[in-house]
Amino acid sequence: MIEERQKKPFESFKDIEERVKGIKNIQNIIYERIILELSGKEKIKLFTI
């Protein structure tokens, strides 16, 4: 994902799914991560404060 991001910024969730192998349903992945962060189960926060 980092290599693809360095080539060109992602334009949409669909763009991420097309350019990064193994990533499907990125919206759900991000949603689940935000829920984990809000519940306090993650020490490192990517999307929340």
Biopython code that builds the backbone (N, CA, C, O; Angstrom):
import numpy as np
from Bio.PDB.StructureBuilder import StructureBuilder

atoms = [
    (1, "MET", "N", (0.825, -1.178, 0.000)),
    (1, "MET", "CA", (0.000, 0.000, 0.000)),
    (1, "MET", "C", (0.877, 1.251, 0.000)),
    (1, "MET", "O", (0.575, 2.221, -0.696)),
    (2, "ILE", "N", (1.944, 1.233, 0.767)),
    (2, "ILE", "CA", (2.818, 2.407, 0.845)),
    (2, "ILE", "C", (3.476, 2.679, -0.505)),
    (2, "ILE", "O", (3.575, 3.830, -0.931)),
    (3, "GLU", "N", (3.927, 1.614, -1.177)),
    (3, "GLU", "CA", (4.558, 1.787, -2.488)),
    (3, "GLU", "C", (3.588, 2.388, -3.495)),
    (3, "GLU", "O", (3.956, 3.285, -4.254)),
    (4, "GLU", "N", (2.367, 1.906, -3.506)),
    (4, "GLU", "CA", (1.360, 2.439, -4.425)),
    (4, "GLU", "C", (1.042, 3.890, -4.093)),
    (4, "GLU", "O", (0.841, 4.700, -4.998)),
    (5, "ARG", "N", (0.995, 4.224, -2.828)),
    (5, "ARG", "CA", (0.717, 5.598, -2.401)),
    (5, "ARG", "C", (1.838, 6.532, -2.828)),
    (5, "ARG", "O", (1.591, 7.689, -3.167)),
    (6, "GLN", "N", (3.079, 6.029, -2.813)),
    (6, "GLN", "CA", (4.212, 6.855, -3.222)),
    (6, "GLN", "C", (4.195, 7.119, -4.724)),
    (6, "GLN", "O", (4.649, 8.170, -5.176)),
    (7, "LYS", "N", (3.673, 6.168, -5.499)),
    (7, "LYS", "CA", (3.582, 6.351, -6.949)),
    (7, "LYS", "C", (2.597, 7.456, -7.303)),
    (7, "LYS", "O", (2.866, 8.305, -8.152)),
    (8, "LYS", "N", (1.452, 7.424, -6.632)),
    (8, "LYS", "CA", (0.381, 8.382, -6.929)),
    (8, "LYS", "C", (-0.623, 8.327, -5.785)),
    (8, "LYS", "O", (-0.964, 7.237, -5.326)),
    (9, "PRO", "N", (-1.102, 9.469, -5.316)),
    (9, "PRO", "CA", (-2.111, 9.450, -4.245)),
    (9, "PRO", "C", (-3.360, 8.674, -4.664)),
    (9, "PRO", "O", (-3.750, 8.685, -5.831)),
    (10, "PHE", "N", (-3.974, 8.008, -3.703)),
    (10, "PHE", "CA", (-5.215, 7.293, -3.980)),
    (10, "PHE", "C", (-6.333, 8.300, -4.190)),
    (10, "PHE", "O", (-6.412, 9.315, -3.497)),
    (11, "GLU", "N", (-7.192, 8.010, -5.150)),
    (11, "GLU", "CA", (-8.284, 8.921, -5.481)),
    (11, "GLU", "C", (-9.618, 8.489, -4.896)),
    (11, "GLU", "O", (-10.530, 9.304, -4.756)),
    (12, "SER", "N", (-9.737, 7.202, -4.552)),
    (12, "SER", "CA", (-11.006, 6.696, -4.026)),
    (12, "SER", "C", (-10.772, 5.339, -3.367)),
    (12, "SER", "O", (-9.691, 4.759, -3.471)),
    (13, "PHE", "N", (-11.806, 4.845, -2.686)),
    (13, "PHE", "CA", (-11.718, 3.499, -2.113)),
    (13, "PHE", "C", (-11.546, 2.470, -3.223)),
    (13, "PHE", "O", (-10.795, 1.507, -3.068)),
    (14, "LYS", "N", (-12.229, 2.667, -4.329)),
    (14, "LYS", "CA", (-12.117, 1.748, -5.472)),
    (14, "LYS", "C", (-10.684, 1.734, -5.997)),
    (14, "LYS", "O", (-10.159, 0.675, -6.342)),
    (15, "ASP", "N", (-10.056, 2.891, -6.060)),
    (15, "ASP", "CA", (-8.672, 2.995, -6.507)),
    (15, "ASP", "C", (-7.753, 2.177, -5.602)),
    (15, "ASP", "O", (-6.861, 1.488, -6.097)),
    (16, "ILE", "N", (-7.955, 2.239, -4.297)),
    (16, "ILE", "CA", (-7.155, 1.444, -3.358)),
    (16, "ILE", "C", (-7.342, -0.039, -3.645)),
    (16, "ILE", "O", (-6.363, -0.780, -3.735)),
    (17, "GLU", "N", (-8.584, -0.477, -3.789)),
    (17, "GLU", "CA", (-8.874, -1.889, -4.016)),
    (17, "GLU", "C", (-8.281, -2.387, -5.329)),
    (17, "GLU", "O", (-7.882, -3.549, -5.418)),
    (18, "GLU", "N", (-8.215, -1.542, -6.341)),
    (18, "GLU", "CA", (-7.663, -1.938, -7.634)),
    (18, "GLU", "C", (-6.137, -1.981, -7.628)),
    (18, "GLU", "O", (-5.545, -2.838, -8.285)),
    (19, "ARG", "N", (-5.499, -1.084, -6.907)),
    (19, "ARG", "CA", (-4.041, -0.968, -6.947)),
    (19, "ARG", "C", (-3.311, -1.765, -5.879)),
    (19, "ARG", "O", (-2.127, -2.058, -6.048)),
    (20, "VAL", "N", (-3.971, -2.124, -4.790)),
    (20, "VAL", "CA", (-3.314, -2.847, -3.696)),
    (20, "VAL", "C", (-3.841, -4.274, -3.657)),
    (20, "VAL", "O", (-5.020, -4.508, -3.389)),
    (21, "LYS", "N", (-2.957, -5.220, -3.926)),
    (21, "LYS", "CA", (-3.352, -6.631, -3.918)),
    (21, "LYS", "C", (-3.736, -7.066, -2.513)),
    (21, "LYS", "O", (-3.074, -6.703, -1.541)),
    (22, "GLY", "N", (-4.799, -7.838, -2.408)),
    (22, "GLY", "CA", (-5.229, -8.377, -1.125)),
    (22, "GLY", "C", (-6.166, -7.479, -0.342)),
    (22, "GLY", "O", (-6.659, -7.879, 0.713)),
    (23, "ILE", "N", (-6.423, -6.279, -0.831)),
    (23, "ILE", "CA", (-7.334, -5.361, -0.139)),
    (23, "ILE", "C", (-8.687, -5.401, -0.835)),
    (23, "ILE", "O", (-8.812, -5.025, -2.000)),
    (24, "LYS", "N", (-9.674, -5.853, -0.119)),
    (24, "LYS", "CA", (-11.050, -5.873, -0.614)),
    (24, "LYS", "C", (-11.938, -5.228, 0.435)),
    (24, "LYS", "O", (-11.705, -5.395, 1.632)),
    (25, "ASN", "N", (-12.935, -4.506, 0.007)),
    (25, "ASN", "CA", (-13.895, -3.854, 0.898)),
    (25, "ASN", "C", (-13.191, -2.927, 1.895)),
    (25, "ASN", "O", (-13.357, -3.054, 3.108)),
    (26, "ILE", "N", (-12.416, -2.007, 1.361)),
    (26, "ILE", "CA", (-11.630, -1.086, 2.189)),
    (26, "ILE", "C", (-12.508, -0.243, 3.108)),
    (26, "ILE", "O", (-12.088, 0.114, 4.209)),
    (27, "GLN", "N", (-13.719, 0.076, 2.667)),
    (27, "GLN", "CA", (-14.613, 0.861, 3.522)),
    (27, "GLN", "C", (-14.895, 0.124, 4.826)),
    (27, "GLN", "O", (-14.904, 0.736, 5.894)),
    (28, "ASN", "N", (-15.123, -1.175, 4.749)),
    (28, "ASN", "CA", (-15.401, -1.965, 5.949)),
    (28, "ASN", "C", (-14.161, -2.064, 6.838)),
    (28, "ASN", "O", (-14.270, -2.017, 8.063)),
    (29, "ILE", "N", (-13.001, -2.198, 6.235)),
    (29, "ILE", "CA", (-11.754, -2.269, 6.998)),
    (29, "ILE", "C", (-11.557, -0.978, 7.804)),
    (29, "ILE", "O", (-11.223, -1.025, 8.987)),
    (30, "ILE", "N", (-11.763, 0.157, 7.162)),
    (30, "ILE", "CA", (-11.606, 1.447, 7.845)),
    (30, "ILE", "C", (-12.667, 1.612, 8.926)),
    (30, "ILE", "O", (-12.369, 2.078, 10.026)),
    (31, "TYR", "N", (-13.892, 1.234, 8.620)),
    (31, "TYR", "CA", (-14.989, 1.305, 9.596)),
    (31, "TYR", "C", (-14.650, 0.497, 10.848)),
    (31, "TYR", "O", (-14.794, 0.992, 11.966)),
    (32, "GLU", "N", (-14.203, -0.738, 10.662)),
    (32, "GLU", "CA", (-13.864, -1.604, 11.799)),
    (32, "GLU", "C", (-12.717, -1.011, 12.616)),
    (32, "GLU", "O", (-12.726, -1.090, 13.844)),
    (33, "ARG", "N", (-11.735, -0.421, 11.945)),
    (33, "ARG", "CA", (-10.606, 0.192, 12.645)),
    (33, "ARG", "C", (-11.070, 1.367, 13.512)),
    (33, "ARG", "O", (-10.634, 1.513, 14.653)),
    (34, "ILE", "N", (-11.948, 2.193, 12.967)),
    (34, "ILE", "CA", (-12.466, 3.334, 13.729)),
    (34, "ILE", "C", (-13.234, 2.856, 14.952)),
    (34, "ILE", "O", (-13.096, 3.432, 16.031)),
    (35, "ILE", "N", (-14.039, 1.814, 14.797)),
    (35, "ILE", "CA", (-14.793, 1.260, 15.926)),
    (35, "ILE", "C", (-13.834, 0.758, 17.008)),
    (35, "ILE", "O", (-14.059, 1.001, 18.193)),
    (36, "LEU", "N", (-12.768, 0.061, 16.609)),
    (36, "LEU", "CA", (-11.773, -0.413, 17.582)),
    (36, "LEU", "C", (-11.123, 0.757, 18.323)),
    (36, "LEU", "O", (-10.950, 0.708, 19.541)),
    (37, "GLU", "N", (-10.770, 1.794, 17.590)),
    (37, "GLU", "CA", (-10.144, 2.956, 18.224)),
    (37, "GLU", "C", (-11.094, 3.633, 19.205)),
    (37, "GLU", "O", (-10.691, 3.993, 20.312)),
    (38, "LEU", "N", (-12.334, 3.805, 18.812)),
    (38, "LEU", "CA", (-13.303, 4.454, 19.689)),
    (38, "LEU", "C", (-13.604, 3.627, 20.932)),
    (38, "LEU", "O", (-13.933, 4.179, 21.982)),
    (39, "SER", "N", (-13.493, 2.302, 20.819)),
    (39, "SER", "CA", (-13.769, 1.434, 21.962)),
    (39, "SER", "C", (-12.590, 1.370, 22.936)),
    (39, "SER", "O", (-12.710, 0.811, 24.026)),
    (40, "GLY", "N", (-11.444, 1.949, 22.537)),
    (40, "GLY", "CA", (-10.274, 1.959, 23.408)),
    (40, "GLY", "C", (-9.432, 0.703, 23.326)),
    (40, "GLY", "O", (-8.545, 0.513, 24.158)),
    (41, "LYS", "N", (-9.678, -0.160, 22.353)),
    (41, "LYS", "CA", (-8.948, -1.422, 22.232)),
    (41, "LYS", "C", (-7.643, -1.294, 21.448)),
    (41, "LYS", "O", (-6.876, -2.254, 21.373)),
    (42, "GLU", "N", (-7.386, -0.142, 20.873)),
    (42, "GLU", "CA", (-6.159, 0.092, 20.115)),
    (42, "GLU", "C", (-5.358, 1.202, 20.777)),
    (42, "GLU", "O", (-5.900, 2.256, 21.108)),
    (43, "LYS", "N", (-4.061, 0.960, 20.970)),
    (43, "LYS", "CA", (-3.206, 1.992, 21.558)),
    (43, "LYS", "C", (-2.854, 3.059, 20.525)),
    (43, "LYS", "O", (-2.819, 4.249, 20.836)),
    (44, "ILE", "N", (-2.596, 2.627, 19.308)),
    (44, "ILE", "CA", (-2.209, 3.553, 18.250)),
    (44, "ILE", "C", (-3.453, 4.019, 17.518)),
    (44, "ILE", "O", (-4.230, 3.211, 17.010)),
    (45, "LYS", "N", (-3.632, 5.319, 17.468)),
    (45, "LYS", "CA", (-4.815, 5.912, 16.835)),
    (45, "LYS", "C", (-4.453, 6.425, 15.442)),
    (45, "LYS", "O", (-3.549, 7.248, 15.294)),
    (46, "LEU", "N", (-5.151, 5.944, 14.435)),
    (46, "LEU", "CA", (-4.951, 6.411, 13.070)),
    (46, "LEU", "C", (-6.045, 7.377, 12.631)),
    (46, "LEU", "O", (-5.799, 8.290, 11.843)),
    (47, "PHE", "N", (-7.251, 7.171, 13.147)),
    (47, "PHE", "CA", (-8.399, 7.938, 12.686)),
    (47, "PHE", "C", (-9.080, 8.759, 13.775)),
    (47, "PHE", "O", (-9.890, 9.633, 13.466)),
    (48, "THR", "N", (-8.772, 8.498, 15.029)),
    (48, "THR", "CA", (-9.440, 9.197, 16.125)),
    (48, "THR", "C", (-8.409, 9.816, 17.060)),
    (48, "THR", "O", (-7.213, 9.539, 16.974)),
    (49, "ILE", "N", (-8.899, 10.644, 17.938)),
    (49, "ILE", "CA", (-8.011, 11.298, 18.918)),
    (49, "ILE", "C", (-8.125, 10.577, 20.243)),
    (49, "ILE", "O", (-7.466, 10.956, 21.211)),
]
sb = StructureBuilder()
sb.init_structure("model")
sb.init_model(0)
sb.init_chain("A")
sb.init_seg("    ")
for serial, (resi, resn, name, xyz) in enumerate(atoms, 1):
    if name == "N":
        sb.init_residue(resn, " ", resi, " ")
    sb.init_atom(name, np.array(xyz, "f"), 0.0, 1.0, " ", f" {name:<3s}", serial, name[0])
structure = sb.get_structure()
